[in-house]
Structures are given as C-alpha cells and as structure tokens.
Amino acid sequence: MLTHIKNLILDMDGVLWRGETALPGLVEFFATLRRLEIGFALATNNATKTAVQYVEKLARFGVDIPASAIVTSAEATAAYLRQEYGEETAVYVVGESGLHNAMMAQGFPIITPAEVKAGAVPALVVVGFTRYATYDDLAMGALAVHKGARFIGTNPDPAFPSELGPLPGAGALIAFVQTATGVTPTLVGKPGPIMFQQAMQRLGGAPHNTAMVGDRLSTDIAGGQAAGLTTILVLSGISTRTDAENNRFKPDYIVADITELAETLAQLSKKPGSRVDF
C-alpha cells in the first residue's frame, strides 16, 4: 500500500522527454511536485551530457531545475572511480563530452586511441554511450582491456527511446568491448545501487519515503526495488504493460505518463493517509 511519497527519483529519457521532444504535461508535472512539496532528483543512465547541459535542456522545455538535482551516470562513474583511484590515474574513455568532462573534473587524465596504439596502457577503460565512436575507438579500448586495464561501463542500457523508436545505447557499445575481450565490466549506473544512493543523499530521503519513477523494467524498476524504493513504471518510454506483466521485476504501480502521475499525487494530497490506486 502506498500512503504517501515525499521524494521522487525520476529517470529522464522516456519519462520526461523522448530525444529532443518534451513529453506532454512536463511543465505542469514539476509545478505539481513543487506545489505538493515533493522533493525530486533526476537520475539518468545517459552519460553524454553534464548536469548543466540537462539544466539547459529543461530550460528550453520551460522547466527550471538546479544542477544539484541532476545525477548522471557519467558523474556517478567518475565519483565512484575517484573513491578508488588517485588523481593522475590514466583513463581511456569511449563516450561523449559529458563523460569526458566528468572524468577530467575528478582529475583523471584521458588517454587517446593514438596513445594506446603507440603502446600506452591506461589503468581504466570507461565506456559509455556515444553517437560518434569509430571502430578504432572501441578497438583500442578492447586492446587496453586485453593488456590489463580495468573495464568500467557507465550503464547497461541496450537501447534508448527516441522520436524514431529505440536506438542502440551504452550497453550495445559495452557489449562490443566485452565480446572482444571476454571481460565483464563493472557497471555503475542503474540498476546498480550507486546512483540511487547518491540521489537519496541529495534529497535527504530514505527508501521508505522515496519512489523511483522510470520507463525501463531492467534498470529503473529492478534497481529501485533492489534499493528498497517504491517503484512506478511509466508507459511513455521503453517497457510496456505486457512487459511488466511478464517480467520478474514487477513495479509497484504503473501509470501512462507523468500527467497521470501528477494527477494521482494531487489526489493523494487531498486524502492524507489514504491508499492510492494507480
């Protein structure tokens, strides 16, 4: 039974937008959360952008969000590695600017494909989503792993929602290196616990009063359940109601989209302590 929610951890792609298109009701959704004084953190497995870039994207959609409310898998990966490795630890990165910037912000020098080809062996190979990777980029990452570099993946998402439909994601690029080397990577993003822990810490929340809202059963819902959170699946992204019925990771609640979720939360606020039926 769901009696009340004080905090939401929100996935972004497929929940708040698809590609560069905001989903209906986005502005009203955040207005409702603020009116109801429900805390929120935006947690995405997408490692291509920085938190500031997401702030700018949301601003274009008419929503004002502070950078501190956004947790990306790039930042989570860099922070996680910084706890285990010192500055000046050489890293080979397959990813876009969000991942490169996050690694450099933590003091990691980045090794290029040309340097690996010339014989350099980085301590770490970090692979995230990128639309611009070449065969050489991935091949040199695999070569470094073969030579002993630790293999890290930002997140396992095999695909991501777009205006055209699902397109290959970080998991597909990680699989390239994993298949070539036979080495299983350490995965930082959802469904692992690190991003959920970071988000709850920023919210000052706890599992009993926090819900994970996502569109993907294998990451958002599975990870939220593993972290002890209430889980809410929205049907505006990857996973369908049929998927949920046939999957071992069954969400606590299913809603069509953020508009329905906002309406439900508003109804809840009028009936303190009552059950919410999704």
RAWO-V801837 format. One record per residue. N is the residue number from 1. RES is the residue in one small letter. SS is DSSP state (2 for helix, 1 for strand, 0 for the rest). PHI is phi as a letter, one per 40 degrees, with the letter a starting at -180 (none if undefined). Layout:
N/RES/SS/PHI ; N/RES/SS/PHI
//
This chain:
1/m/0/none ; 2/l/0/b ; 3/t/0/b ; 4/h/0/a ; 5/i/0/b ; 6/k/0/b ; 7/n/1/a ; 8/l/1/b ; 9/i/1/b ; 10/l/1/b ; 11/d/0/c ; 12/m/0/b ; 13/d/1/c ; 14/g/0/g ; 15/v/0/b ; 16/l/0/c ; 17/w/1/a ; 18/r/1/b ; 19/g/0/g ; 20/e/0/b ; 21/t/1/b ; 22/a/1/c ; 23/l/0/c ; 24/p/0/d ; 25/g/0/g ; 26/l/2/c ; 27/v/2/c ; 28/e/2/c ; 29/f/2/c ; 30/f/2/c ; 31/a/2/c ; 32/t/2/c ; 33/l/2/c ; 34/r/2/c ; 35/r/2/c ; 36/l/0/c ; 37/e/0/f ; 38/i/0/c ; 39/g/1/c ; 40/f/1/a ; 41/a/1/b ; 42/l/1/b ; 43/a/1/b ; 44/t/1/b ; 45/n/0/c ; 46/n/0/c ; 47/a/0/b ; 48/t/0/c ; 49/k/0/b ; 50/t/0/c ; 51/a/2/d ; 52/v/2/c ; 53/q/2/c ; 54/y/2/c ; 55/v/2/d ; 56/e/2/c ; 57/k/2/c ; 58/l/2/c ; 59/a/2/c ; 60/r/2/c ; 61/f/0/c ; 62/g/0/g ; 63/v/0/b ; 64/d/0/b ; 65/i/0/b ; 66/p/0/c ; 67/a/2/c ; 68/s/2/c ; 69/a/2/c ; 70/i/1/b ; 71/v/1/b ; 72/t/1/b ; 73/s/2/c ; 74/a/2/c ; 75/e/2/c ; 76/a/2/c ; 77/t/2/c ; 78/a/2/c ; 79/a/2/c ; 80/y/2/c ; 81/l/2/c ; 82/r/2/c ; 83/q/2/c ; 84/e/2/b ; 85/y/0/b ; 86/g/0/c ; 87/e/0/c ; 88/e/0/g ; 89/t/0/c ; 90/a/0/c ; 91/v/1/b ; 92/y/1/b ; 93/v/1/b ; 94/v/1/b ; 95/g/0/i ; 96/e/0/c ; 97/s/2/d ; 98/g/2/d ; 99/l/2/c ; 100/h/2/d ; 101/n/2/c ; 102/a/2/c ; 103/m/2/c ; 104/m/2/c ; 105/a/2/c ; 106/q/0/c ; 107/g/0/g ; 108/f/0/c ; 109/p/0/c ; 110/i/1/b ; 111/i/1/c ; 112/t/0/c ; 113/p/2/d ; 114/a/2/c ; 115/e/2/c ; 116/v/2/c ; 117/k/2/c ; 118/a/0/c ; 119/g/0/h ; 120/a/0/c ; 121/v/0/b ; 122/p/0/c ; 123/a/0/c ; 124/l/1/b ; 125/v/1/b ; 126/v/1/b ; 127/v/1/b ; 128/g/0/b ; 129/f/0/c ; 130/t/0/a ; 131/r/0/c ; 132/y/0/b ; 133/a/0/c ; 134/t/0/b ; 135/y/2/d ; 136/d/2/c ; 137/d/2/d ; 138/l/2/c ; 139/a/2/c ; 140/m/2/c ; 141/g/2/c ; 142/a/2/c ; 143/l/2/c ; 144/a/2/c ; 145/v/2/c ; 146/h/2/d ; 147/k/0/c ; 148/g/0/h ; 149/a/0/c ; 150/r/1/c ; 151/f/1/b ; 152/i/1/b ; 153/g/1/b ; 154/t/0/c ; 155/n/0/a ; 156/p/0/c ; 157/d/0/d ; 158/p/0/c ; 159/a/1/a ; 160/f/1/b ; 161/p/0/c ; 162/s/0/a ; 163/e/0/c ; 164/l/0/c ; 165/g/0/h ; 166/p/0/c ; 167/l/1/b ; 168/p/1/d ; 169/g/0/b ; 170/a/2/d ; 171/g/2/d ; 172/a/2/c ; 173/l/2/c ; 174/i/2/c ; 175/a/2/c ; 176/f/2/d ; 177/v/2/c ; 178/q/2/c ; 179/t/2/c ; 180/a/2/c ; 181/t/2/b ; 182/g/0/g ; 183/v/0/b ; 184/t/0/c ; 185/p/0/c ; 186/t/1/c ; 187/l/1/b ; 188/v/0/c ; 189/g/0/c ; 190/k/0/d ; 191/p/0/c ; 192/g/0/c ; 193/p/2/c ; 194/i/2/c ; 195/m/2/c ; 196/f/2/c ; 197/q/2/c ; 198/q/2/c ; 199/a/2/c ; 200/m/2/c ; 201/q/2/c ; 202/r/2/c ; 203/l/2/c ; 204/g/0/g ; 205/g/0/b ; 206/a/0/a ; 207/p/2/d ; 208/h/2/c ; 209/n/2/b ; 210/t/1/b ; 211/a/1/b ; 212/m/1/c ; 213/v/1/b ; 214/g/1/a ; 215/d/0/b ; 216/r/0/b ; 217/l/2/c ; 218/s/2/c ; 219/t/2/b ; 220/d/2/c ; 221/i/2/c ; 222/a/2/c ; 223/g/2/c ; 224/g/2/c ; 225/q/2/c ; 226/a/2/c ; 227/a/0/c ; 228/g/0/g ; 229/l/0/c ; 230/t/1/c ; 231/t/1/b ; 232/i/1/b ; 233/l/1/c ; 234/v/1/b ; 235/l/0/c ; 236/s/0/c ; 237/g/0/b ; 238/i/0/c ; 239/s/0/c ; 240/t/0/b ; 241/r/2/c ; 242/t/2/c ; 243/d/2/d ; 244/a/2/c ; 245/e/2/c ; 246/n/2/b ; 247/n/0/b ; 248/r/0/c ; 249/f/0/c ; 250/k/0/c ; 251/p/0/c ; 252/d/0/c ; 253/y/1/a ; 254/i/1/b ; 255/v/1/b ; 256/a/0/c ; 257/d/0/a ; 258/i/2/c ; 259/t/2/c ; 260/e/2/c ; 261/l/2/c ; 262/a/2/c ; 263/e/2/c ; 264/t/2/c ; 265/l/2/c ; 266/a/2/c ; 267/q/2/c ; 268/l/2/c ; 269/s/2/c ; 270/k/2/c ; 271/k/0/b ; 272/p/0/d ; 273/g/0/g ; 274/s/0/c ; 275/r/0/c ; 276/v/0/b ; 277/d/0/b ; 278/f/0/c
//
